[in-house]
Amino acid sequence: MLIDFSWEYAWIIPACPLISSALTGLISFFFPKATKGIRRLCAALSISQLTISMVISVYLFWQQSFGHLTQQYLWPRIFRNDIPPKIGFLLDPLTLIMSILVTTVGILVMIYSDSYTCHDQGYVRFFTYLSLFAASMLGSVFSPNLVQIHAFWELVGMCSYLLIGFWFSRPSAANACQKAFVTNRIGDFGSLLGISGIYRITGSFEICELCDRFVELIGTSSVDPIFANIVALLLFLGPIAKSAQIPLHVWLPDAMEGPTPISALIHAATMVAAGIFLVARIFDLINALPLSMNVISRIGGITALLGSTLAFAQRDLKRGLAYSTMSQLGYMVLALGIGAYRSALFHLITHAYSKALLFPGSGSVIHSMEKIVGYSPAKS
């Protein structure tokens, strides 16, 4: 029965924050006046639903540590078994580690946000966006095929656009969210081309199946190596934008125009980690291409050096942390490029929690210093 629980009820993890986002969004839309009296109740709903997701994730991870099994549950998307791909969930150690990361950081950020946005008119809207982001991120983590990952990937990008531009009346925030959206669409278009190329080579969208087929075809020289490398690098273009690697790193510092909890949750801990997660998910595919691995490692190394150098020149605390995040993500990409898969994931987890603490700390510092040096509260 324990093993059955893994694949039968894994859908509850992304469904819980999705339900809370839908409920709070509908309430605030249809009953805007009544929402003011139940603001804290909406926040409690979002936090409690994500807590349920965290408890299930921890339980499944504990269960996985005994079996070490990769489990997958699929059902037809259009109720015909001959039409790929199918919707479902993939459970393995990588999935569950990322699920625990997203839920634990999300809960802590939501608790911080309760006090941070308590006087903001968009309080309920903020928690609606937070829950929707958590659901989107969890959906991409559990996706068993590239099409489903791409769909949730786009939802994550939409949530980033909404949260960066949360204070949409400020021109700087409005420009920053548009810049982030356009930059990420460039990367996502490349990744969509890469997904199409992978399907042409392997005839499958399922991650486990396509990686095995790809490695087999490369081993037997049944596919043009130049075309295979182009497809792999196009697929990597999505993580370049999401994880702020050069040359698509320009959106991350400007994204600090959003509220500080957003910087902690999205632009330090989880969304920027989505690119690293995708490379790790298809690591067997990329590892079969030495040229692609070389390019990935060089991009990561240059980004790590550039990010740390630019951080020295920043006078704004949050922008300095943003460039630091960019640099650390470069180290993770470099580690994946040289084949250090476990080291990259270990640094991903440690960095996510440390930066999720540093950004709220920076917001507290900015607020405490505003009377001394003339900081505006909106800047944090």
C-alpha angles and dihedrals in degrees: 000000000000092000091047089056091060098066102021098058104025089103088073091072098067092028095063098063089039090057093048091048092050093047096047091043094051092045093050092046100047099029106032094157095048090049091071091066095049100041094121091044090058090051091048089051092052093047094045094049092050089047089058089052090050093051092050091046092052091047093050091047090051089049092047091054089067100044103032088204130150108222128188132186120192137175131181116275094210097024092257119108094209095062115085139245114043126205117241149108133280118205122194134129093277092053095049095044090053091045091055090047094052095045098044095046090043093054093049092048091049091052089050090047092055091069096030095058099028092116096039119109090220094057096124092039089054093055090045090057092045093053092045090052092050090050092049093048093048090048092056091047093055096042114122097198138044096244092057091045090052092050093053089040088062091048089053089052091050091051090049089053092050095046098044088051094043090121090049093165089072111083092214092056092045091051092045095054091048091050091050092047096050094044093051091047089059090055093043092053090055091047090051090054089049092052090052090050092049090052091050091053100041104020091227141091096195108109099219093045098044094048091054093046093046093051090047093050092048090049092053093042090238093139131055106259092213092054091045092053092047090052092048093050091047088053088050091055089079094057089045090062098037095047094041099244121162130306093019095047097099096097099060101072092046090050088072086083087084123085116292094248088059091053089052098045104035110018098040111023117024121003095048087048089059091080092052089047092054093050089048091048093056094032093124089057095049093041089065090063113067093186093055091046089052092051092047093050092049093050090050093048095048091047092051091052095042094047095050091046094050091048090065091061097053122108095183112082097216094047089052090054089047092057089045089054090050090052094050091048087054089057090053092050090047090052091050090047093056093044099257093136098159093045091053093051093045091053090045091059097043093045093048093057095041094050091043086061097042096055097054087045090054090051090053091049092050092050093048092049098046095093092048103045101018099254115170115233089225090064091069 
